[in-house]
Amino acid sequence: MDDQSTIITVVVTLVGALSSAKAWDYWQSSADRKAKAKRAGEAETHLYRDDLREEVKRLRDELREVYRKREEEVRKLQDEIGQLREDLATMRTRVEFLEKENQDLKTREQ
């Protein structure tokens, strides 16, 4: 019976020690450290993911800007082509007129 009461005393002492405020603080701080380490690992993963998202957003913005500039240049080129067509039509008319006038002058001289 002496051994049994010693075992009971040890068990009660262990339960008391494990449930004491210091033990609770230890277990709580241990759990907090583990949670903090897990959050730090997740934060690193999220940081990498967020960096990728920012890079994709930056590249999309650059692509939109390039497309906008390209469309602007295409419009300018189309305007220039239209103007060149008008100038060409004007020049053709002038050449036709000058050729006709030149032909008239040649026929008068003869």
N, CA, C and O atoms as a GROMACS GRO file, in nm:
protein
  440
    1MET      N    1   0.080  -0.117   0.000
    1MET     CA    2   0.000   0.000   0.000
    1MET      C    3   0.086   0.126   0.000
    1MET      O    4   0.044   0.231  -0.049
    2ASP      N    5   0.202   0.114   0.054
    2ASP     CA    6   0.295   0.225   0.059
    2ASP      C    7   0.337   0.265  -0.082
    2ASP      O    8   0.350   0.384  -0.113
    3ASP      N    9   0.358   0.163  -0.168
    3ASP     CA   10   0.395   0.192  -0.307
    3ASP      C   11   0.280   0.258  -0.381
    3ASP      O   12   0.301   0.348  -0.462
    4GLN      N   13   0.161   0.215  -0.353
    4GLN     CA   14   0.044   0.270  -0.421
    4GLN      C   15   0.022   0.415  -0.380
    4GLN      O   16  -0.014   0.497  -0.465
    5SER      N   17   0.040   0.448  -0.258
    5SER     CA   18   0.020   0.586  -0.214
    5SER      C   19   0.132   0.674  -0.268
    5SER      O   20   0.110   0.793  -0.295
    6THR      N   21   0.252   0.619  -0.285
    6THR     CA   22   0.363   0.694  -0.344
    6THR      C   23   0.330   0.724  -0.490
    6THR      O   24   0.354   0.835  -0.538
    7ILE      N   25   0.276   0.626  -0.560
    7ILE     CA   26   0.240   0.646  -0.701
    7ILE      C   27   0.130   0.750  -0.712
    7ILE      O   28   0.134   0.836  -0.799
    8ILE      N   29   0.032   0.742  -0.626
    8ILE     CA   30  -0.078   0.840  -0.628
    8ILE      C   31  -0.023   0.978  -0.598
    8ILE      O   32  -0.064   1.076  -0.661
    9THR      N   33   0.068   0.987  -0.504
    9THR     CA   34   0.128   1.117  -0.470
    9THR      C   35   0.204   1.173  -0.589
    9THR      O   36   0.196   1.293  -0.618
   10VAL      N   37   0.278   1.087  -0.656
   10VAL     CA   38   0.355   1.132  -0.773
   10VAL      C   39   0.260   1.178  -0.883
   10VAL      O   40   0.283   1.283  -0.944
   11VAL      N   41   0.153   1.103  -0.909
   11VAL     CA   42   0.057   1.139  -1.014
   11VAL      C   43  -0.011   1.270  -0.979
   11VAL      O   44  -0.026   1.357  -1.066
   12VAL      N   45  -0.053   1.286  -0.857
   12VAL     CA   46  -0.118   1.410  -0.815
   12VAL      C   47  -0.020   1.526  -0.826
   12VAL      O   48  -0.059   1.635  -0.869
   13THR      N   49   0.105   1.503  -0.789
   13THR     CA   50   0.207   1.608  -0.800
   13THR      C   51   0.230   1.646  -0.946
   13THR      O   52   0.240   1.764  -0.979
   14LEU      N   53   0.238   1.544  -1.033
   14LEU     CA   54   0.257   1.571  -1.176
   14LEU      C   55   0.138   1.647  -1.234
   14LEU      O   56   0.156   1.742  -1.310
   15VAL      N   57   0.018   1.606  -1.200
   15VAL     CA   58  -0.102   1.674  -1.248
   15VAL      C   59  -0.104   1.818  -1.197
   15VAL      O   60  -0.138   1.910  -1.270
   16GLY      N   61  -0.066   1.835  -1.073
   16GLY     CA   62  -0.061   1.969  -1.016
   16GLY      C   63   0.045   2.054  -1.084
   16GLY      O   64   0.023   2.172  -1.113
   17ALA      N   65   0.159   1.992  -1.110
   17ALA     CA   66   0.268   2.068  -1.174
   17ALA      C   67   0.231   2.103  -1.318
   17ALA      O   68   0.255   2.214  -1.364
   18LEU      N   69   0.173   2.005  -1.388
   18LEU     CA   70   0.138   2.030  -1.528
   18LEU      C   71   0.023   2.129  -1.542
   18LEU      O   72   0.010   2.196  -1.645
   19SER      N   73  -0.060   2.140  -1.442
   19SER     CA   74  -0.172   2.232  -1.450
   19SER      C   75  -0.146   2.363  -1.377
   19SER      O   76  -0.236   2.446  -1.364
   20SER      N   77  -0.027   2.382  -1.331
   20SER     CA   78   0.003   2.507  -1.259
   20SER      C   79   0.012   2.623  -1.359
   20SER      O   80   0.016   2.600  -1.480
   21ALA      N   81   0.014   2.744  -1.309
   21ALA     CA   82   0.017   2.865  -1.393
   21ALA      C   83   0.144   2.870  -1.477
   21ALA      O   84   0.138   2.907  -1.594
   22LYS      N   85   0.256   2.834  -1.420
   22LYS     CA   86   0.383   2.836  -1.494
   22LYS      C   87   0.380   2.735  -1.608
   22LYS      O   88   0.422   2.764  -1.720
   23ALA      N   89   0.328   2.617  -1.577
   23ALA     CA   90   0.321   2.515  -1.681
   23ALA      C   91   0.227   2.562  -1.792
   23ALA      O   92   0.256   2.545  -1.910
   24TRP      N   93   0.117   2.621  -1.753
   24TRP     CA   94   0.022   2.673  -1.852
   24TRP      C   95   0.087   2.781  -1.938
   24TRP      O   96   0.069   2.783  -2.060
   25ASP      N   97   0.162   2.870  -1.875
   25ASP     CA   98   0.233   2.973  -1.950
   25ASP      C   99   0.332   2.911  -2.047
   25ASP      O  100   0.346   2.958  -2.160
   26TYR      N  101   0.401   2.807  -2.003
   26TYR     CA  102   0.498   2.740  -2.090
   26TYR      C  103   0.427   2.680  -2.212
   26TYR      O  104   0.470   2.700  -2.325
   27TRP      N  105   0.320   2.606  -2.186
   27TRP     CA  106   0.248   2.543  -2.298
   27TRP      C  107   0.186   2.648  -2.391
   27TRP      O  108   0.184   2.631  -2.512
   28GLN      N  109   0.138   2.755  -2.332
   28GLN     CA  110   0.078   2.863  -2.412
   28GLN      C  111   0.185   2.930  -2.499
   28GLN      O  112   0.162   2.954  -2.618
   29SER      N  113   0.300   2.960  -2.440
   29SER     CA  114   0.406   3.026  -2.518
   29SER      C  115   0.461   2.930  -2.625
   29SER      O  116   0.498   2.973  -2.734
   30SER      N  117   0.465   2.802  -2.593
   30SER     CA  118   0.509   2.704  -2.693
   30SER      C  119   0.412   2.701  -2.811
   30SER      O  120   0.454   2.700  -2.927
   31ALA      N  121   0.284   2.701  -2.782
   31ALA     CA  122   0.182   2.703  -2.889
   31ALA      C  123   0.190   2.833  -2.968
   31ALA      O  124   0.176   2.832  -3.090
   32ASP      N  125   0.212   2.944  -2.898
   32ASP     CA  126   0.226   3.074  -2.966
   32ASP      C  127   0.346   3.075  -3.060
   32ASP      O  128   0.337   3.125  -3.172
   33ARG      N  129   0.458   3.019  -3.015
   33ARG     CA  130   0.578   3.014  -3.100
   33ARG      C  131   0.552   2.931  -3.226
   33ARG      O  132   0.591   2.970  -3.336
   34LYS      N  133   0.486   2.818  -3.208
   34LYS     CA  134   0.456   2.734  -3.323
   34LYS      C  135   0.363   2.806  -3.421
   34LYS      O  136   0.383   2.802  -3.542
   35ALA      N  137   0.262   2.872  -3.366
   35ALA     CA  138   0.168   2.946  -3.452
   35ALA      C  139   0.238   3.061  -3.523
   35ALA      O  140   0.213   3.087  -3.641
   36LYS      N  141   0.327   3.130  -3.450
   36LYS     CA  142   0.402   3.241  -3.509
   36LYS      C  143   0.494   3.192  -3.620
   36LYS      O  144   0.506   3.257  -3.724
   37ALA      N  145   0.558   3.078  -3.599
   37ALA     CA  146   0.646   3.021  -3.702
   37ALA      C  147   0.564   2.981  -3.825
   37ALA      O  148   0.607   3.000  -3.938
   38LYS      N  149   0.447   2.925  -3.802
   38LYS     CA  150   0.360   2.887  -3.913
   38LYS      C  151   0.316   3.010  -3.991
   38LYS      O  152   0.316   3.011  -4.114
   39ARG      N  153   0.276   3.116  -3.917
   39ARG     CA  154   0.234   3.242  -3.984
   39ARG      C  155   0.349   3.303  -4.062
   39ARG      O  156   0.329   3.357  -4.171
   40ALA      N  157   0.470   3.294  -4.005
   40ALA     CA  158   0.586   3.349  -4.076
   40ALA      C  159   0.609   3.274  -4.207
   40ALA      O  160   0.639   3.335  -4.310
   41GLY      N  161   0.596   3.143  -4.204
   41GLY     CA  162   0.610   3.063  -4.326
   41GLY      C  163   0.502   3.096  -4.426
   41GLY      O  164   0.529   3.108  -4.546
   42GLU      N  165   0.379   3.112  -4.378
   42GLU     CA  166   0.269   3.149  -4.467
   42GLU      C  167   0.288   3.290  -4.521
   42GLU      O  168   0.260   3.318  -4.637
   43ALA      N  169   0.337   3.379  -4.433
   43ALA     CA  170   0.359   3.517  -4.477
   43ALA      C  171   0.463   3.521  -4.588
   43ALA      O  172   0.450   3.598  -4.683
   44GLU      N  173   0.566   3.439  -4.578
   44GLU     CA  174   0.669   3.433  -4.681
   44GLU      C  175   0.608   3.382  -4.812
   44GLU      O  176   0.639   3.433  -4.920
   45THR      N  177   0.522   3.283  -4.800
   45THR     CA  178   0.454   3.231  -4.919
   45THR      C  179   0.362   3.337  -4.978
   45THR      O  180   0.358   3.357  -5.099
   46HIS      N  181   0.288   3.404  -4.891
   46HIS     CA  182   0.198   3.509  -4.937
   46HIS      C  183   0.276   3.625  -4.996
   46HIS      O  184   0.232   3.686  -5.094
   47LEU      N  185   0.390   3.656  -4.937
   47LEU     CA  186   0.473   3.764  -4.988
   47LEU      C  187   0.517   3.733  -5.131
   47LEU      O  188   0.510   3.819  -5.219
   48TYR      N  189   0.562   3.611  -5.153
   48TYR     CA  190   0.603   3.568  -5.287
   48TYR      C  191   0.485   3.577  -5.384
   48TYR      O  192   0.498   3.627  -5.495
   49ARG      N  193   0.369   3.529  -5.340
   49ARG     CA  194   0.248   3.533  -5.422
   49ARG      C  195   0.208   3.677  -5.451
   49ARG      O  196   0.173   3.711  -5.564
   50ASP      N  197   0.213   3.762  -5.349
   50ASP     CA  198   0.177   3.902  -5.367
   50ASP      C  199   0.274   3.972  -5.462
   50ASP      O  200   0.234   4.056  -5.542
   51ASP      N  201   0.404   3.937  -5.451
   51ASP     CA  202   0.502   3.993  -5.544
   51ASP      C  203   0.470   3.952  -5.687
   51ASP      O  204   0.480   4.034  -5.779
   52LEU      N  205   0.432   3.827  -5.705
   52LEU     CA  206   0.396   3.781  -5.839
   52LEU      C  207   0.272   3.854  -5.890
   52LEU      O  208   0.266   3.892  -6.007
   53ARG      N  209   0.176   3.874  -5.804
   53ARG     CA  210   0.056   3.947  -5.844
   53ARG      C  211   0.090   4.090  -5.885
   53ARG      O  212   0.038   4.140  -5.985
   54GLU      N  213   0.175   4.155  -5.808
   54GLU     CA  214   0.215   4.291  -5.841
   54GLU      C  215   0.290   4.296  -5.973
   54GLU      O  216   0.271   4.387  -6.054
   55GLU      N  217   0.375   4.197  -5.996
   55GLU     CA  218   0.451   4.192  -6.122
   55GLU      C  219   0.358   4.169  -6.240
   55GLU      O  220   0.376   4.230  -6.345
   56VAL      N  221   0.259   4.082  -6.223
   56VAL     CA  222   0.161   4.058  -6.330
   56VAL      C  223   0.084   4.187  -6.357
   56VAL      O  224   0.060   4.222  -6.472
   57LYS      N  225   0.044   4.256  -6.252
   57LYS     CA  226  -0.031   4.382  -6.268
   57LYS      C  227   0.056   4.485  -6.341
   57LYS      O  228   0.007   4.555  -6.430
   58ARG      N  229   0.183   4.495  -6.304
   58ARG     CA  230   0.273   4.590  -6.369
   58ARG      C  231   0.289   4.557  -6.517
   58ARG      O  232   0.285   4.645  -6.602
   59LEU      N  233   0.307   4.428  -6.546
   59LEU     CA  234   0.324   4.387  -6.685
   59LEU      C  235   0.196   4.411  -6.766
   59LEU      O  236   0.203   4.450  -6.883
   60ARG      N  237   0.082   4.388  -6.705
   60ARG     CA  238  -0.044   4.416  -6.775
   60ARG      C  239  -0.058   4.565  -6.804
   60ARG      O  240  -0.099   4.604  -6.913
   61ASP      N  241  -0.023   4.647  -6.706
   61ASP     CA  242  -0.028   4.792  -6.727
   61ASP      C  243   0.066   4.835  -6.840
   61ASP      O  244   0.030   4.917  -6.924
   62GLU      N  245   0.186   4.778  -6.841
   62GLU     CA  246   0.281   4.809  -6.948
   62GLU      C  247   0.226   4.765  -7.083
   62GLU      O  248   0.239   4.837  -7.182
   63LEU      N  249   0.166   4.648  -7.086
   63LEU     CA  250   0.110   4.597  -7.211
   63LEU      C  251  -0.004   4.686  -7.260
   63LEU      O  252  -0.013   4.716  -7.379
   64ARG      N  253  -0.089   4.728  -7.169
   64ARG     CA  254  -0.198   4.820  -7.206
   64ARG      C  255  -0.141   4.951  -7.261
   64ARG      O  256  -0.193   5.005  -7.359
   65GLU      N  257  -0.037   5.000  -7.198
   65GLU     CA  258   0.026   5.124  -7.244
   65GLU      C  259   0.086   5.106  -7.384
   65GLU      O  260   0.074   5.194  -7.469
   66VAL      N  261   0.151   4.992  -7.406
   66VAL     CA  262   0.209   4.965  -7.538
   66VAL      C  263   0.098   4.957  -7.643
   66VAL      O  264   0.112   5.013  -7.752
   67TYR      N  265  -0.012   4.888  -7.611
   67TYR     CA  266  -0.124   4.880  -7.705
   67TYR      C  267  -0.183   5.018  -7.731
   67TYR      O  268  -0.216   5.050  -7.845
   68ARG      N  269  -0.196   5.099  -7.628
   68ARG     CA  270  -0.250   5.233  -7.645
   68ARG      C  271  -0.161   5.316  -7.738
   68ARG      O  272  -0.210   5.384  -7.828
   69LYS      N  273  -0.030   5.309  -7.715
   69LYS     CA  274   0.064   5.383  -7.800
   69LYS      C  275   0.059   5.331  -7.943
   69LYS      O  276   0.063   5.409  -8.039
   70ARG      N  277   0.050   5.200  -7.958
   70ARG     CA  278   0.045   5.141  -8.092
   70ARG      C  279  -0.080   5.187  -8.165
   70ARG      O  280  -0.074   5.223  -8.282
   71GLU      N  281  -0.194   5.186  -8.097
   71GLU     CA  282  -0.319   5.232  -8.159
   71GLU      C  283  -0.309   5.379  -8.198
   71GLU      O  284  -0.359   5.419  -8.303
   72GLU      N  285  -0.246   5.457  -8.113
   72GLU     CA  286  -0.227   5.599  -8.143
   72GLU      C  287  -0.140   5.616  -8.268
   72GLU      O  288  -0.169   5.698  -8.354
   73GLU      N  289  -0.033   5.539  -8.276
   73GLU     CA  290   0.056   5.546  -8.392
   73GLU      C  291  -0.016   5.498  -8.518
   73GLU      O  292   0.002   5.556  -8.626
   74VAL      N  293  -0.098   5.394  -8.506
   74VAL     CA  294  -0.173   5.345  -8.621
   74VAL      C  295  -0.269   5.454  -8.670
   74VAL      O  296  -0.281   5.476  -8.791
   75ARG      N  297  -0.336   5.522  -8.578
   75ARG     CA  298  -0.427   5.631  -8.618
   75ARG      C  299  -0.351   5.741  -8.689
   75ARG      O  300  -0.397   5.794  -8.790
   76LYS      N  301  -0.233   5.777  -8.634
   76LYS     CA  302  -0.152   5.881  -8.698
   76LYS      C  303  -0.110   5.838  -8.838
   76LYS      O  304  -0.118   5.917  -8.932
   77LEU      N  305  -0.066   5.713  -8.852
   77LEU     CA  306  -0.026   5.662  -8.983
   77LEU      C  307  -0.144   5.660  -9.080
   77LEU      O  308  -0.127   5.691  -9.198
   78GLN      N  309  -0.261   5.623  -9.032
   78GLN     CA  310  -0.379   5.623  -9.119
   78GLN      C  311  -0.413   5.764  -9.163
   78GLN      O  312  -0.451   5.787  -9.278
   79ASP      N  313  -0.400   5.860  -9.071
   79ASP     CA  314  -0.423   6.001  -9.108
   79ASP      C  315  -0.322   6.047  -9.212
   79ASP      O  316  -0.358   6.114  -9.308
   80GLU      N  317  -0.195   6.010  -9.192
   80GLU     CA  318  -0.091   6.047  -9.288
   80GLU      C  319  -0.116   5.983  -9.424
   80GLU      O  320  -0.097   6.046  -9.528
   81ILE      N  321  -0.158   5.856  -9.423
   81ILE     CA  322  -0.188   5.787  -9.550
   81ILE      C  323  -0.304   5.857  -9.620
   81ILE      O  324  -0.301   5.877  -9.742
   82GLY      N  325  -0.406   5.894  -9.544
   82GLY     CA  326  -0.519   5.967  -9.602
   82GLY      C  327  -0.474   6.098  -9.663
   82GLY      O  328  -0.516   6.134  -9.774
   83GLN      N  329  -0.388   6.171  -9.592
   83GLN     CA  330  -0.336   6.298  -9.642
   83GLN      C  331  -0.252   6.276  -9.768
   83GLN      O  332  -0.261   6.352  -9.863
   84LEU      N  333  -0.169   6.172  -9.767
   84LEU     CA  334  -0.088   6.141  -9.884
   84LEU      C  335  -0.175   6.104 -10.005
   84LEU      O  336  -0.142   6.139 -10.118
   85ARG      N  337  -0.283   6.034  -9.982
   85ARG     CA  338  -0.376   6.001 -10.091
   85ARG      C  339  -0.436   6.128 -10.150
   85ARG      O  340  -0.446   6.143 -10.272
   86GLU      N  341  -0.476   6.219 -10.061
   86GLU     CA  342  -0.531   6.347 -10.110
   86GLU      C  343  -0.426   6.421 -10.191
   86GLU      O  344  -0.454   6.472 -10.299
   87ASP      N  345  -0.303   6.427 -10.137
   87ASP     CA  346  -0.195   6.495 -10.209
   87ASP      C  347  -0.168   6.429 -10.344
   87ASP      O  348  -0.145   6.497 -10.444
   88LEU      N  349  -0.170   6.297 -10.346
   88LEU     CA  350  -0.147   6.224 -10.471
   88LEU      C  351  -0.257   6.256 -10.573
   88LEU      O  352  -0.228   6.278 -10.690
   89ALA      N  353  -0.381   6.258 -10.528
   89ALA     CA  354  -0.491   6.290 -10.619
   89ALA      C  355  -0.475   6.432 -10.673
   89ALA      O  356  -0.498   6.458 -10.791
   90THR      N  357  -0.436   6.525 -10.585
   90THR     CA  358  -0.413   6.663 -10.627
   90THR      C  359  -0.300   6.670 -10.729
   90THR      O  360  -0.313   6.739 -10.830
   91MET      N  361  -0.192   6.600 -10.703
   91MET     CA  362  -0.078   6.601 -10.794
   91MET      C  363  -0.115   6.539 -10.929
   91MET      O  364  -0.073   6.589 -11.033
   92ARG      N  365  -0.192   6.433 -10.928
   92ARG     CA  366  -0.235   6.370 -11.053
   92ARG      C  367  -0.318   6.468 -11.136
   92ARG      O  368  -0.303   6.479 -11.257
   93THR      N  369  -0.407   6.538 -11.065
   93THR     CA  370  -0.490   6.636 -11.135
   93THR      C  371  -0.402   6.746 -11.194
   93THR      O  372  -0.423   6.786 -11.309
   94ARG      N  373  -0.307   6.794 -11.119
   94ARG     CA  374  -0.216   6.898 -11.169
   94ARG      C  375  -0.136   6.849 -11.289
   94ARG      O  376  -0.121   6.920 -11.388
   95VAL      N  377  -0.084   6.726 -11.279
   95VAL     CA  378  -0.005   6.671 -11.389
   95VAL      C  379  -0.092   6.659 -11.514
   95VAL      O  380  -0.048   6.694 -11.624
   96GLU      N  381  -0.214   6.609 -11.497
   96GLU     CA  382  -0.304   6.599 -11.611
   96GLU      C  383  -0.330   6.736 -11.672
   96GLU      O  384  -0.329   6.752 -11.794
   97PHE      N  385  -0.355   6.834 -11.587
   97PHE     CA  386  -0.380   6.969 -11.634
   97PHE      C  387  -0.258   7.024 -11.707
   97PHE      O  388  -0.270   7.083 -11.814
   98LEU      N  389  -0.138   7.005 -11.648
   98LEU     CA  390  -0.015   7.055 -11.710
   98LEU      C  391   0.014   6.983 -11.841
   98LEU      O  392   0.058   7.045 -11.938
   99GLU      N  393  -0.011   6.853 -11.845
   99GLU     CA  394   0.010   6.780 -11.971
   99GLU      C  395  -0.084   6.830 -12.080
   99GLU      O  396  -0.046   6.846 -12.195
  100LYS      N  397  -0.209   6.855 -12.040
  100LYS     CA  398  -0.307   6.906 -12.136
  100LYS      C  399  -0.266   7.046 -12.183
  100LYS      O  400  -0.272   7.075 -12.302
  101GLU      N  401  -0.226   7.131 -12.090
  101GLU     CA  402  -0.182   7.267 -12.125
  101GLU      C  403  -0.058   7.261 -12.212
  101GLU      O  404  -0.046   7.338 -12.308
  102ASN      N  405   0.034   7.172 -12.181
  102ASN     CA  406   0.155   7.156 -12.261
  102ASN      C  407   0.118   7.109 -12.402
  102ASN      O  408   0.176   7.158 -12.500
  103GLN      N  409   0.026   7.018 -12.414
  103GLN     CA  410  -0.018   6.970 -12.544
  103GLN      C  411  -0.084   7.082 -12.623
  103GLN      O  412  -0.063   7.095 -12.744
  104ASP      N  413  -0.165   7.165 -12.553
  104ASP     CA  414  -0.229   7.278 -12.619
  104ASP      C  415  -0.125   7.376 -12.670
  104ASP      O  416  -0.138   7.428 -12.781
  105LEU      N  417  -0.022   7.403 -12.591
  105LEU     CA  418   0.084   7.495 -12.632
  105LEU      C  419   0.162   7.439 -12.751
  105LEU      O  420   0.200   7.515 -12.840
  106LYS      N  421   0.186   7.311 -12.753
  106LYS     CA  422   0.256   7.250 -12.865
  106LYS      C  423   0.175   7.260 -12.992
  106LYS      O  424   0.229   7.286 -13.100
  107THR      N  425   0.047   7.240 -12.981
  107THR     CA  426  -0.037   7.248 -13.101
  107THR      C  427  -0.052   7.390 -13.151
  107THR      O  428  -0.068   7.409 -13.272
  108ARG      N  429  -0.047   7.491 -13.066
  108ARG     CA  430  -0.053   7.632 -13.106
  108ARG      C  431   0.073   7.673 -13.181
  108ARG      O  432   0.066   7.749 -13.277
  109GLU      N  433   0.187   7.623 -13.137
  109GLU     CA  434   0.313   7.661 -13.198
  109GLU      C  435   0.326   7.601 -13.337
  109GLU      O  436   0.403   7.655 -13.416
  110GLN      N  437   0.263   7.505 -13.370
  110GLN     CA  438   0.277   7.441 -13.501
  110GLN      C  439   0.195   7.506 -13.601
  110GLN      O  440   0.195   7.466 -13.717
   0.00000   0.00000   0.00000
